Each structure stands twice: as C-alpha cells, then as structure tokens.
Amino acid sequence: MAVFRHGLVAIFLSWVWLPQCSAEALALGPMPISLKYLPVPEVPGLVDGSSPIVVNKTAAIALGKALFWDINVGSDGMACASCHFHGGADRRIKNQIAPGGQSTPSNSRQFAVSAVNDLLGANQTLRLSDFPLHQRQNPLQEFSPIIFDIDNVVGSAGTFGGEFRTVSRTDMVDDCKRDADALFHAGNTGTRQVTPRNAPSVINAIFNHRSFWDGRANNVFNGSSPWGERDSDAGVWVKDNAGKVGKERLHLINSSLASLAMGPPLNATEMTCKKRTLKDIGRKLVSRRPLEHQRVHWADSVLASLSFSSPGNLKPGLNITYGELIRQAFDQKYWSYTGTGEFGSPSGGSPYNQMEANFGMFFGLAIQLYESTLISDQAPFDNSRRDANNQPIDLTASELNGLEQFRVNMCALCHLGPNFTAASVNANAALAQIHPEVFGQPTFYISTTTNVVDRIPLFVRNKAVTAFYDTGFASTGVAKQSADIGLGGVDDFGNPLSFSLQYLQHLAGNTDKVTDADVSKVRACDFQEEFALNFQPPYQADSLFTPGDGIKPQPQSTENCYLSAASHAFLPTAKAALSELNNADTTKMAAEVNASFKTPSLRNVELTGPYMHNGSMATLEQVLEFYTRGGNFNNDAKQVTRVFQLHNLQFSEQNRADLIAFLKTLTDDRVRYEQAPFDHPEIFIPHGHEGDQAFTVPYASYPNQAKDQFLAIPAVGASGTAVPLQPFADYLAP
C-alpha cells in the first residue's frame, strides 16, 4: 500500500527528499473520504442465512448495550464502559498509572519519578506537567538531548483482583479472597490495579480486522475465547432436533469485537477476580434485571422501551431480565435445553445450565452488534461537499492545508481510508473492489483482498532485506521494545500473534505453524513491492527470489492485483523458502513486527487522549512533536512505518497548527454531545480512592481495599447533553 514501486531508491527518497518538497508537487498518499462510504464487514450466519444465530437483532443490540454499561458484569463494579465512556475511550486522571509496560518483567516493575521530581505511585492524580512521558530539550529535534523518560504507562484502573470463590445472583461484588497487591497499594491498603496499555476508543472499532493493540482478538469468533481457530477447545453447546445437546465449533468471520469481548471480563487486572469464568458471569446475570443499579434515560435510543423511567423521572434498571433478552435475541437451540450435567459445575455449586454455558457467545455477539452501531460518520470532514478530485470544499483554508500536510507527510499511508486506519483491512478492501478511485490519485490503490501481510525492502543491520509486516500494525518507536513487544508476542498456546511470522512458515511449507486461515490467502501480487520474479533482473536482487533460487506461480487468482505485471505473481518454492528461513543471514525473509501495535483510527481523536498504546502523551500537540522529530526510540520494525523527521512540520508552526485543525474536523458532534447512538445509561466509574498516593482510607467491610471515589456519568437520552465532552488535557491541572 504505497505510492512508490522502485525498491530501495523509493525508501531513500521518502526519507531524504520528500519532506523537503512542496505540497503542490507531491500530494502524497490517498485522499481520505467520508466514513459514510465504508461498508461494515459482513458476518455470514450471524443474522442471515437458513439458520441465523441471532433471530432478533433489535433485542440483541439492547442486550449488548445493557451488558456493555452494566457494572454488575465485573467482579467489583467494573463495566466494559468503565474504560470506554468518553468518546469510546478513558479520560480518568486518578489512579491511572501502571509501573511498566506489558512486557516489563514483574520483578522490574516499579513506579518512577515524574517530570517534576514527584514519586509516582498508585492513586496518583495526573497533571499536565507529567506529560509527555518522554521529553526532549527540543521536542521537534530527533537528536535533541533526552531530559526525561520513564517506562510507566498511563492505562486504565480496573479491579482490586483477588482469587475467585463464587458469584451471587443478588450481590454486585463477587466473593473473592483479596489482599493488598504488591505493586498497587498506598500504605498497607490495596488499590485498584491499572492496565499496562491505554484503552483505545470502541467507536468505529467494528471496522477492525483484529482488535486489541497487539491484534490478539481474532477476526474469527469461536464462541468462547479471543483466539479464533487457534483454540482447539473452543465451541458452543447446541441442542439438536432430537433434544440432545453437544458442543460444536463456531466460526464467525469479521467478528474481532466478539473475540475481544471474551478478554476483559476474565482479566484479573481489568474486570475480574482470578479463575472466574464466562459461565460464572452468566450465572450471576441471567436472572437479574439489566442495569439494576444504574438509571436509564426514558429517551435512550436503544433501551427506552425497556426502561422504568418516564419523562422527568429517571429510574434504575430495565423491565426485563438478561435471560429473557437472550431468549428473544438468540436461536433457541443455544439456550432451551433443560438438562444439566454436561456443562460442568463450579466448585461446590450446582451444575451450569445451557444458557450459562453459552453465555460467552451471547455476551460477545450482543456487544459486537451494539458496538456496530457506534459509527461516527457525521463529522465536518464527512459532511463537506467534494470537488471532482474528492477534495472537501467546505473546510477552512487552515483545515485544507492541514489535510495537505496529512498527505504530504505520509500520515495517510498508515491512517488509511475512510476510518483513517489500515487496520480496517476487509472494509478497505471491499471499498477498493467497488470504487478503487476513492483511495486517491490514479497512482495509489490498495489490495482488494484480505491482504493481512505486506512486504517492503529496507536497510536493516547494514544490508538490504525484504521485511514483512502485518497490515494495519506499525512500530513508531514511542517506547522501548523491552517495555512492550506488542505484535511480537505470542498467544496463550505459544503461537506468534503476528501474521507475518506465520506467513514465513507458510511459504516454507510448515503448515502446522500457521494458525490463521487468512495467512494462506495472502497474494504475492498484492504486496507493495515484488517478492519473487520469474526472470533474472539485470540488477543485483539479493532481497528477491528469482528462478535460480526456485520459484512457483502464486496459487490464488491474479484478478485486480496491486502489482499488475504477471511476472510479480510468483512465490518461492517451499524448499527455497525453508532454506532462506533457516538462514541466519537472510536477506529475503525477515518479519519486522516487534514493538508494533494496531494503527488506531483518528476519528474523534480530539477527544480520545491520552494517546499512544502507553498513554504517554496528553495533547495532539505532543503527538505531532513526536512524529515531527521521528519518534523516541529506534528499532528495526520502525523503518517499516516510515517514522522519520518531518521537515514540513519541523520548520513551520503554521503547518503543525493546521494539521491539528484538520484532525479536529474528524470529530462527530454526536460523539461530542453524546447524542444517539452515543447516548448511554448512568454509570459510576471508580476514579481513584479517598486519599493520595501515600495514604488511603480503607473500606470498613473490606479493610484490605482502599475506599473508592467515583466519577458519576449521568444517563443521557438520544438527544444528548448540553455539556460537551472535552479533550483529555482539559481535565488535568497544570
């Protein structure tokens, strides 16, 4: 997905020449278009076909919205929305610091000293002066001296943790054995733990091919875990026509949000006590009224008809149980079996029933259907009229120059398409099939297939190599690789999260090491640079496979290929690829994925700080300074992303201001004012504890736990609120 197709010369030009050229001469990258034109990827068999899983989509969306906002879902008052309540993200400022990133060894994690020499800690209140977490003497210069750097993360406060015992059908708090955490405590009192990654927005997330920062939420939903086909034990319990029940595998594509939903409710930092299961959550909820502790607006865009509230009189809860909503929404073969015993039982408890056993499927699919309604496609950028070149004509001169800077500085190559992210793989590909011209100039187009892997020639370790990377993921050098390896990590079964690492195994014929079917569908002719040629080129081609190495035609169709020449639709033979894979000094098959993270959408970015996977920046100005100087740290994968000094921005304060002005045209006022579909029930969100980082007040009934303070978010109906959401920095004291 690049303008250039001339190998290493192109890379040299992109680093040295491009940033110094005029915008008029370059106009690099695609021209973004309105989100109104991006199709939501279809999920065959979910609500259509001869035997759909969901038989009442309206009821399923209501179920999903209730589950997303309900504080009963967590072990101690945490809802999904507790970390996604502000433009789909988390703007809390107290008790939001994690000591180290996801990959920091536990024995090395410690709270650091802030930029103003205060000792950070649990229950800390963040200030604007704490940001960014990496500071340079001149923030616009790559080689300016570092004056401050910490590996702490601004994440999201979650649960107190503890060892799960049992749930109650009446209490909000689960029965868990809880002690003060070794890291998250103030004095001798335990505080809520904080995630080692920042919470991204759920708005427009339905377009993501994979979810979570490291992509571990699989595109395929298996019904009971985040891992798709990687999890051989996954499945759902289905009642057959003979009235018997058996476990069957589920395979729903384009369902990474359902896969994602399997994670947080079982994560002992985010929402739960250790060893709690989705079956246990089902047991806790199915007989309850949704949102029983939270008021629901009488004009809620989804829940109004189920609310007890009336105009001017807000009341908590819905007039239906979760079990009744499940029965309305899902095919009866997933919940109507009356027997027990086949589904296991909790320690010392009665056996689970079928509805409890399948609760993971109900939970994941309902939340995905609700989140599929959260599309912000009415921003000023979307509503502007367009000229013949797709140029918006209703933006100001400053905003239009910002759009030009967005393209000239190659932001649009990663923040690609109507959702401003290449992570919208299938959605972007579907749009390219119908209207390839919408991605910009005639010289720029993208793959029309699920091309989850791409390649680019790079100089790595002083030699020219072919580098593979996962489409929609990028390494920007925002933090040290040792703090968080991101996409370079592995799943629960030891398999690489990265599709690129799997693709190298696929080429070498090691099919047992390929866990995701999309990897085997990748077409060589869709790479942005040729990989294997069926002729010997007249120039040295150490990074390409040629007939002398052993090549073969790609097995897939070459229709609508990115590289149109038939000579580019070739792959190495398995023998040639295996030989290169085993070559420690390979130049043809390197996967550069460490410290890579999913490219986030820029939609509503004005409201979704703090920024980056480690929450290290509080303002868009700080983000722009980071990209202008070319990042914080260098690693091999960073070269794939083309993060380098941006002279158009470095030497022009006006260009930087204009680029930020353009980014603000991506804010949908329905999000800003919480209008439908972004309205919501009331929620009380833990926001630190009584006291500070040195001392907290414990709960009388839970002496090991610090007493919570709460952020009260009132119920909002479809017409929204008169009080707009503000950028994250506006909530910070100096």
C-alpha positions in Angstrom: 0.0 0.0 0.0 2.5 2.6 -1.1 2.8 5.2 -3.9 6.4 4.0 -4.8 7.3 0.9 -6.6 11.0 1.3 -7.1 12.5 -0.6 -4.2 15.2 0.9 -2.1 15.5 4.0 -4.1 12.0 4.8 -3.1 12.8 4.4 0.6 15.8 6.7 0.2 13.6 9.3 -1.5 10.9 9.0 1.2 13.5 9.7 3.9 15.6 12.4 2.3 13.7 14.1 -0.5 10.0 14.0 0.2 9.7 16.1 3.3 11.5 19.0 1.7 9.3 19.2 -1.4 6.3 21.4 -1.8 2.8 20.1 -1.1 1.8 21.1 -4.6 4.5 18.9 -6.1 3.8 15.9 -4.0 0.2 15.4 -2.8 1.3 12.1 -1.4 -1.0 9.3 -0.4 -4.7 8.7 -0.7 -7.3 11.4 -0.4 -9.4 10.3 2.6 -13.2 10.2 2.0 -16.3 10.1 4.2 -16.9 7.2 6.5 -20.4 7.0 5.1 -19.0 5.0 2.2 -17.1 2.4 4.2 -19.1 -0.9 4.3 -19.3 -2.7 7.7 -17.8 -6.1 7.1 -20.4 -8.8 6.9 -20.7 -11.7 9.3 -22.3 -14.6 7.4 -24.6 -16.7 9.5 -25.0 -14.2 12.3 -28.3 -12.6 11.4 -28.9 -14.1 8.0 -28.9 -17.5 6.2 -31.0 -20.5 6.8 -30.2 -20.8 10.5 -29.1 -17.5 11.9 -27.6 -17.4 15.4 -29.4 -14.1 16.2 -33.1 -14.2 15.4 -33.9 -10.7 16.8 -31.2 -8.2 16.0 -33.0 -5.4 17.9 -33.2 -7.4 21.1 -29.5 -8.4 20.6 -28.4 -4.8 20.4 -30.4 -4.0 23.5 -28.7 -6.9 25.3 -25.3 -5.7 24.1 -25.8 -2.1 25.2 -27.0 -3.2 28.7 -24.1 -5.6 29.1 -21.6 -3.0 27.9 -22.7 -0.4 30.5 -23.6 -2.7 33.4 -21.4 -2.5 36.5 -22.7 -6.0 37.6 -20.5 -7.6 34.8 -17.3 -7.1 36.7 -16.3 -8.7 40.0 -16.2 -5.4 41.8 -18.2 -2.8 39.9 -16.3 -2.6 36.6 -18.2 -2.5 33.3 -16.8 -2.6 29.8 -17.8 1.1 29.6 -15.8 1.9 32.7 -12.8 2.2 30.4 -14.7 3.4 27.3 -17.1 6.0 28.5 -15.6 9.2 27.0 -15.7 9.2 23.2 -15.3 5.5 23.5 -12.1 5.9 25.5 -11.0 6.6 29.1 -10.3 10.1 30.3 -9.8 9.4 34.1 -6.9 11.1 35.7 -6.6 9.4 39.1 -5.1 6.0 39.8 -4.3 5.6 36.1 -0.5 4.8 36.3 0.9 1.3 35.7 4.5 0.7 36.7 5.9 -0.6 33.4 4.6 -1.9 30.1 3.1 -5.2 29.1 6.5 -6.9 28.6 8.3 -5.4 31.6 9.3 -8.3 33.9 7.3 -8.3 37.1 10.5 -8.1 39.2 11.5 -4.9 37.3 8.2 -3.0 37.6 8.3 0.0 39.8 6.7 3.4 39.9 9.1 6.1 38.6 9.7 9.7 39.4 7.7 12.2 37.4 8.9 15.0 35.3 8.6 17.4 38.2 10.5 15.0 40.6 7.5 13.7 42.4 7.4 10.0 43.2 4.6 8.5 41.2 2.5 5.7 42.6 -0.9 4.1 43.0 -3.7 6.5 43.5 -1.7 9.3 41.9 -3.6 12.3 40.3 -2.1 13.1 36.9 -1.2 16.6 35.9 -0.5 18.2 32.6 3.2 18.6 33.7 3.5 14.8 33.9 3.2 14.6 30.1 4.7 13.6 27.8 6.4 10.6 29.5 9.4 11.0 27.1 10.7 14.6 26.9 13.4 16.2 24.7 15.1 19.5 25.2 13.8 20.5 21.8 10.7 18.4 21.2 10.9 18.9 17.4 14.5 17.6 17.0 15.4 13.9 16.7 18.8 14.2 18.3 17.9 16.7 21.0 19.0 15.5 24.5 16.5 13.5 26.4 15.6 15.3 29.6 13.0 12.8 30.9 11.9 9.3 30.2 10.0 6.6 32.1 8.5 3.3 31.1 5.4 3.8 33.3 2.1 3.6 31.4 -1.0 5.7 31.7 -3.5 2.9 31.4 -7.0 2.3 32.9 -7.8 1.5 36.5 -9.7 -1.8 36.8 -10.3 -4.4 39.5 -8.9 -5.0 43.0 -8.2 -8.5 41.8 -8.1 -11.5 44.2 -8.9 -15.2 44.0 -12.5 -16.0 42.8 -14.7 -18.1 45.0 -18.3 -17.7 43.7 -20.8 -15.2 42.3 -24.1 -14.2 43.8 -27.3 -13.8 42.0 -28.1 -10.8 44.1 -24.9 -9.0 45.1 -22.8 -6.8 42.8 -19.5 -7.8 44.3 -18.2 -11.3 43.7 -17.0 -13.4 46.6 -13.2 -13.3 46.2 -10.2 -13.6 48.5 -8.5 -10.2 48.2 -5.2 -9.0 49.6 -3.3 -5.7 49.0 -1.4 -6.1 45.7 2.4 -6.0 45.9 2.5 -3.0 43.5 -0.9 -1.4 43.6 -1.2 -0.2 47.2 -1.0 3.0 49.2 0.3 2.4 52.7 -0.9 -1.1 53.6 -4.2 -0.7 51.7 -4.7 -2.2 48.2 -5.8 0.0 45.4 -7.4 -0.9 42.1 -4.9 -2.3 39.6 -4.1 -0.5 36.3 -3.7 -1.9 32.8 -0.3 -1.7 31.2 -1.8 -0.4 28.0 -4.0 2.6 27.3 -7.7 2.0 26.4 -8.4 2.8 22.7 -11.8 4.0 21.6 -14.5 1.5 20.7 -16.2 3.9 18.3 -15.8 2.7 14.7 -13.9 -0.4 16.1 -16.4 -2.6 14.1 -14.2 -1.9 11.1 -11.1 -3.5 12.6 -9.9 -6.8 11.2 -8.3 -7.7 14.5 -8.7 -6.0 17.9 -6.6 -5.1 20.9 -3.3 -3.2 20.5 -1.5 -6.4 19.7 -4.2 -8.0 17.5 -4.9 -10.9 19.8 -8.7 -10.6 19.4 -9.1 -12.8 16.3 -11.1 -11.9 13.3 -12.8 -15.3 13.7 -15.1 -15.6 16.7 -15.1 -19.2 18.1 -17.9 -18.5 20.7 -15.8 -18.8 23.9 -12.4 -17.2 23.7 -10.4 -14.5 21.9 -8.3 -16.9 19.9 -10.4 -17.9 16.9 -9.2 -21.2 15.3 -6.1 -21.2 17.5 -8.2 -22.5 20.4 -9.0 -26.2 19.8 -11.2 -26.5 22.9 -13.5 -23.6 21.9 -17.1 -24.0 21.0 -20.7 -23.6 21.9 -23.4 -26.0 23.2 -26.1 -26.7 20.6 -29.4 -28.6 21.1 -30.3 -30.8 18.1 -33.6 -31.9 16.7 -33.6 -35.0 18.9 -33.4 -32.8 22.0 -29.8 -33.7 22.8 -27.0 -31.3 23.3 -23.5 -31.3 22.0 -20.5 -29.0 21.7 -19.9 -27.5 18.2 -17.2 -25.3 16.8 -18.3 -21.7 15.9 -16.6 -19.9 13.0 -17.8 -16.3 12.5 -15.6 -14.1 10.4 -15.3 -10.3 10.8 -16.1 -10.7 14.5 -13.0 -9.5 16.2 -15.1 -7.4 18.6 -16.9 -10.5 19.8 -13.4 -12.1 20.3 -12.3 -9.0 22.1 -15.3 -9.2 24.5 -14.0 -12.5 25.8 -10.9 -10.9 27.3 -11.6 -8.1 29.8 -14.4 -9.9 31.9 -11.8 -12.6 32.6 -8.8 -10.3 33.0 -7.6 -10.1 36.6 -6.4 -6.5 36.1 -9.4 -5.2 34.2 -12.7 -6.6 35.5 -12.5 -9.8 37.4 -11.1 -12.0 40.2 -8.7 -14.7 39.0 -10.3 -18.0 37.8 -13.8 -16.6 37.2 -15.3 -18.0 34.0 -17.8 -16.7 31.5 -20.2 -19.4 32.8 -19.9 -17.8 36.2 -20.8 -14.4 34.8 -23.8 -16.0 33.1 -24.9 -17.5 36.5 -24.5 -14.0 38.1 -26.6 -12.2 35.5 -29.2 -14.3 33.6 -31.9 -14.0 36.3 -31.2 -10.3 37.0 -32.7 -7.1 35.5 -30.1 -5.4 33.4 -28.6 -2.2 34.9 -30.4 -2.7 38.2 -28.0 -0.2 39.9 -28.0 2.4 37.1 -30.6 4.8 35.9 -31.7 4.5 32.2 -32.9 7.5 30.3 -36.6 7.5 29.2 -35.4 8.5 25.8 -32.5 6.1 25.4 -32.0 5.4 21.7 -31.9 1.6 22.3 -33.3 0.9 25.8 -36.2 3.4 26.1 -38.9 0.8 25.6 -37.4 -1.3 28.3 -36.7 1.4 30.8 -38.7 2.0 34.0 -38.1 5.7 33.6 -40.6 8.3 32.5 -40.1 11.9 31.3 -38.5 13.8 34.2 -38.3 10.7 36.4 -35.1 8.6 36.0 -35.2 5.1 37.5 -32.7 2.3 37.5 -32.9 -1.0 35.6 -34.9 -2.5 32.7 -38.3 -4.2 32.9 -36.8 -7.5 31.6 -34.2 -10.0 32.7 -31.0 -10.8 30.9 -32.3 -14.3 30.4 -35.4 -13.0 28.7 -33.4 -10.8 26.4 -31.2 -13.8 25.5 -34.3 -15.8 24.7 -35.6 -13.1 22.4 -32.3 -12.4 20.7 -30.8 -15.9 20.0 -32.0 -19.1 18.4 -33.5 -21.4 21.0 -31.1 -24.2 20.2 -28.5 -22.3 22.2 -30.5 -21.9 25.4 -33.6 -24.2 25.5 -32.0 -27.4 26.7 -33.4 -28.2 30.2 -30.9 -30.7 31.3 -27.7 -30.1 33.4 -24.5 -32.0 34.0 -23.0 -31.8 30.5 -21.6 -28.3 31.1 -19.7 -28.8 34.3 -20.2 -27.0 37.6 -18.4 -24.6 39.9 -16.6 -25.9 42.9 -19.2 -26.8 45.5 -22.0 -25.4 43.4 -24.9 -26.7 41.3 -24.2 -27.7 37.6 -24.4 -25.0 34.9 -27.3 -24.9 32.5 -27.0 -24.4 28.8 -27.7 -20.6 28.9 -24.9 -20.2 31.5 -22.6 -22.5 29.5 -23.1 -20.4 26.3 -23.0 -17.0 28.0 -19.7 -16.2 26.4 -21.3 -16.4 22.9 -24.3 -14.3 23.9 -22.1 -11.7 25.6 -19.6 -11.4 22.7 -22.1 -11.3 19.8 -24.5 -8.9 21.6 -21.7 -6.5 22.5 -20.4 -6.7 18.9 -23.8 -5.9 17.5 -24.2 -2.9 19.9 -20.7 -1.6 19.0 -21.5 -2.0 15.3 -24.0 0.9 15.8 -21.2 3.2 17.1 -20.1 4.7 13.8 -19.2 8.4 13.8 -19.7 9.3 10.1 -21.2 12.8 10.5 -18.0 14.8 11.3 -17.4 18.1 9.4 -15.0 16.2 7.2 -17.7 13.7 6.3 -20.4 16.3 5.7 -18.3 18.5 3.5 -19.1 18.8 -0.2 -16.4 17.5 -2.6 -14.9 18.6 -5.8 -14.1 16.3 -8.7 -10.9 15.2 -7.0 -12.6 14.3 -3.8 -11.2 17.4 -2.2 -13.5 18.7 0.6 -14.6 22.2 -0.2 -16.4 23.2 3.0 -13.3 23.2 5.2 -11.4 26.3 6.1 -8.1 27.3 4.5 -6.3 26.2 7.6 -8.0 22.8 7.7 -7.4 22.2 4.0 -3.7 22.9 4.5 -3.8 20.5 7.4 -5.3 17.9 5.1 -2.5 18.5 2.6 0.1 18.2 5.4 -1.6 14.9 6.4 -0.9 13.6 2.9 2.5 15.2 2.2 3.9 13.8 5.5 2.6 10.3 4.7 0.3 10.1 7.6 -2.3 8.7 5.2 -0.3 5.6 4.4 -0.9 4.1 7.9 -4.1 6.1 8.7 -5.6 4.9 5.5 -9.1 5.1 4.1 -12.4 6.5 5.5 -11.7 5.1 9.0 -8.2 6.6 8.9 -6.5 3.2 9.7 -5.1 0.4 7.6 -6.3 -1.9 10.3 -9.7 -1.8 8.6 -8.4 -4.5 6.3 -11.6 -6.1 5.0 -13.6 -2.9 5.0 -11.0 -1.0 3.0 -10.6 -4.0 0.6 -14.3 -4.2 0.0 -14.4 -0.4 -0.8 -11.5 -0.8 -3.2 -13.3 -3.5 -5.1 -16.3 -1.2 -5.7 -14.6 2.2 -6.0 -10.8 1.9 -6.3 -10.5 5.6 -7.2 -11.7 6.7 -3.7 -8.2 5.9 -2.3 -6.8 8.9 -4.1 -4.7 9.5 -7.1 -4.5 7.1 -10.1 -1.1 6.0 -8.9 -2.4 5.0 -5.5 -4.6 2.0 -4.9 -4.8 -0.9 -2.4 -5.4 -4.6 -2.3 -9.0 -5.7 -3.0 -8.4 -8.9 -0.9 -7.8 -9.7 2.7 -4.1 -8.9 2.5 -3.1 -9.2 6.1 0.6 -9.3 5.3 2.7 -6.9 3.2 6.4 -6.5 2.5 8.8 -3.7 1.8 12.6 -3.6 1.1 14.6 -2.0 3.9 18.1 -1.4 5.1 18.3 -3.4 8.3 21.5 -4.1 10.1 23.5 -2.5 7.2 22.1 -4.7 4.5 19.1 -4.6 2.1 16.5 -7.1 3.2 12.8 -7.9 2.4 10.8 -7.0 5.5 7.3 -8.4 6.1 4.8 -6.7 8.4 1.2 -7.1 9.4 -1.2 -4.8 7.6 -2.6 -2.3 9.9 0.1 -2.6 12.5 3.1 -0.2 13.0 6.1 0.4 15.2 6.6 4.1 15.8 9.3 3.9 18.4 7.2 5.5 21.1 8.6 3.3 23.8 11.5 0.9 24.2 10.9 -2.6 22.8 11.8 -4.1 26.1 8.8 -2.4 27.7 6.2 -3.9 25.4 6.9 -6.2 22.5 3.3 -5.8 21.2 2.6 -7.8 18.0 5.9 -9.6 18.5 4.3 -11.6 21.4 2.6 -15.0 21.5 -0.8 -16.2 22.3 -1.9 -18.5 25.1 -0.7 -21.5 23.2 2.8 -20.2 22.2 1.9 -19.2 18.7 3.0 -15.9 17.3 0.4 -13.1 17.3 1.9 -11.8 14.1 0.6 -12.9 10.7 3.9 -12.1 9.1 5.8 -14.6 11.2 3.2 -17.2 10.3 3.4 -16.3 6.6 7.1 -17.1 6.5 6.3 -20.6 7.9 3.5 -20.9 5.3 6.0 -20.2 2.5 8.3 -22.8 3.9 5.6 -25.4 3.9 5.3 -25.6 7.7 1.5 -25.6 7.7 1.3 -26.8 11.3 2.7 -23.4 12.3 0.0 -21.5 10.5 -2.9 -20.9 12.9 -4.9 -18.3 10.9 -6.5 -19.1 7.6 -6.2 -15.5 6.3 -2.4 -16.0 6.2 -2.6 -18.7 3.5 -4.9 -16.4 1.4 -2.2 -13.6 1.0 -1.4 -12.9 -2.6 2.1 -12.1 -3.7 0.8 -9.8 -6.3 -0.8 -7.6 -3.6 2.4 -6.8 -2.0 3.5 -3.2 -2.4 6.9 -4.5 -3.7 7.6 -7.5 -5.8 8.8 -10.6 -3.8 9.7 -13.2 -6.5 10.3 -12.7 -10.2 10.0 -15.3 -13.0 13.0 -13.8 -14.7 16.5 -12.8 -13.7 16.6 -9.0 -13.4 19.6 -7.1 -14.9 20.4 -5.7 -11.4 21.5 -7.2 -8.2 18.4 -8.6 -6.4 19.6 -10.2 -3.1 16.3 -9.4 -1.5 14.2 -11.1 -4.2 13.6 -14.7 -5.2 14.4 -15.5 -8.8 14.4 -18.6 -11.0 17.9 -19.5 -9.7 16.5 -19.8 -6.2 13.4 -21.7 -7.1 10.0 -20.0 -7.7 6.4 -21.0 -8.5 3.2 -19.2 -9.5 1.0 -18.0 -6.7 -1.9 -20.3 -6.3 -4.5 -17.6 -6.0 -6.2 -15.6 -8.8 -4.4 -12.6 -10.1 -7.6 -10.6 -10.7 -7.4 -7.0 -9.5 -3.8 -7.4 -8.3 -2.0 -4.5 -6.8 1.2 -5.4 -8.8 -0.4 -5.8 -12.3 2.5 -7.4 -14.0 2.1 -11.2 -14.3 5.8 -11.6 -13.5 5.1 -10.5 -10.0 2.5 -13.2 -9.1 5.2 -15.6 -8.0 6.4 -17.2 -4.8 9.5 -19.1 -3.8 9.2 -22.8 -3.7 8.8 -24.3 -0.2 12.3 -25.7 -0.5 13.8 -22.2 -1.4 11.7 -20.5 1.4 12.7 -23.1 4.0 16.4 -22.7 3.1 16.1 -18.9 3.5 14.0 -19.2 6.7 16.9 -21.3 8.2 19.5 -18.8 7.0 20.6 -16.7 10.0 21.9 -14.1 7.5 18.7 -14.0 5.4 18.0 -11.0 3.1 14.8 -12.3 1.6 12.5 -13.3 4.5 12.6 -11.1 7.6 9.5 -10.3 9.7 9.8 -6.9 11.4 7.0 -6.9 13.9 8.5 -6.4 17.4 7.0 -3.4 19.3 4.4 -3.0 16.6 0.8 -2.0 17.5 -2.5 -1.7 15.7 -2.8 1.6 14.0 -5.7 3.4 15.7 -8.4 5.3 13.9 -8.1 9.1 14.0 -11.8 9.6 14.2 -12.7 11.8 17.2 -9.0 11.9 18.1 -9.6 15.3 19.7 -11.5 13.6 22.5 -9.7 10.3 23.0 -6.5 11.2 24.8 -4.2 10.2 26.4 -2.5 9.0 23.2 -0.4 6.0 22.1 -0.6 2.5 23.4 1.2 3.6 26.5 -0.9 6.7 27.1 2.3 8.8 27.1 1.0 12.0 25.5 -1.8 14.3 26.7 -2.3 16.6 23.7 -2.3 16.4 20.0 0.5 19.0 20.0 2.7 16.5 21.9 1.7 13.7 19.4 2.7 16.0 16.5 6.0 16.9 18.1 6.7 13.1 18.5 6.1 12.4 14.8 7.9 15.6 13.7 11.1 14.6 15.4 10.8 11.0 14.1 9.8 9.1 17.2 11.5 8.4 20.5 13.5 5.2 20.0 14.8 3.2 17.1 14.1 -0.4 16.2 14.2 -2.4 13.0 10.4 -2.5 12.7 10.2 1.3 12.9 11.6 1.6 9.5 8.6 -0.2 8.0 6.4 2.6 9.4 8.4 5.4 7.8 8.7 7.4 11.0 11.3 10.0 10.2 11.9 13.7 10.7 9.2 15.7 9.0 10.7 19.0 7.8 7.4 20.4 6.6 6.3 20.3 10.2 9.6 20.9 11.9 10.1 24.3 10.4 6.5 25.5 10.2 4.5 26.2 13.3 1.6 27.1 11.0 1.7 23.7 9.3 1.6 21.9 12.7 -1.4 24.0 13.8 -3.2 23.4 10.5 -2.7 19.7 10.7 -4.3 19.7 14.2 -7.1 21.8 12.8 -7.7 19.2 10.2 -7.7 16.3 12.7 -10.4 18.2 14.6 -12.7 18.0 11.6 -12.9 14.3 12.3 -14.9 14.9 15.5 -18.5 14.0 15.1 -20.6 16.3 17.2 -22.9 13.4 18.1 -20.0 11.9 19.9 -19.1 15.3 21.5 -22.6 15.8 22.8 -23.4 12.1 23.4 -26.3 12.1 21.0 -27.7 8.8 19.6 -26.2 6.3 19.0 -23.6 7.5 21.6 -26.1 8.1 24.4 -25.9 5.8 27.4 -27.2 4.8 30.8 -25.9 6.2 34.1 -22.6 4.7 35.3 -20.4 5.2 38.4 -16.8 4.7 37.5 -14.0 4.1 40.1 -11.8 7.2 39.9 -9.1 6.7 42.4 -9.5 6.3 46.2 -10.1 8.6 49.1 -6.6 9.9 49.9 -3.5 10.1 47.8 -0.5 8.0 46.7 0.8 7.9 50.3 -2.3 7.1 52.3 -5.8 5.9 51.6 -9.0 5.3 53.6 -10.0 1.6 53.6 -13.5 0.3 53.3 -15.0 -0.7 56.7 -16.2 -4.0 55.4 -13.1 -4.6 53.2 -10.1 -3.5 55.2 -7.6 -4.6 52.5 -9.2 -2.3 49.9 -9.0 1.4 49.6 -12.3 3.2 49.5 -13.3 4.2 46.0 -14.1 7.6 44.7 -16.4 7.6 41.8 -16.9 9.6 38.6 -20.6 9.9 38.1 -21.6 9.8 34.5 -25.3 10.7 34.2 -27.8 8.9 32.0 -28.2 10.6 28.6 -31.0 10.1 26.1 -31.0 10.2 22.3 -31.0 14.0 22.1 -27.7 14.1 24.0 -26.5 16.6 26.5 -25.8 20.3 26.5 -22.4 19.7 28.2 -19.8 18.7 25.5 -17.0 16.2 26.1 -13.6 17.9 26.4 -10.1 16.8 25.3 -8.3 14.8 28.0 -5.8 17.6 28.8 -8.7 19.9 29.8 -9.4 17.6 32.8 -5.8 18.0 34.1 -4.5 20.5 36.5 -1.2 22.2 35.4 
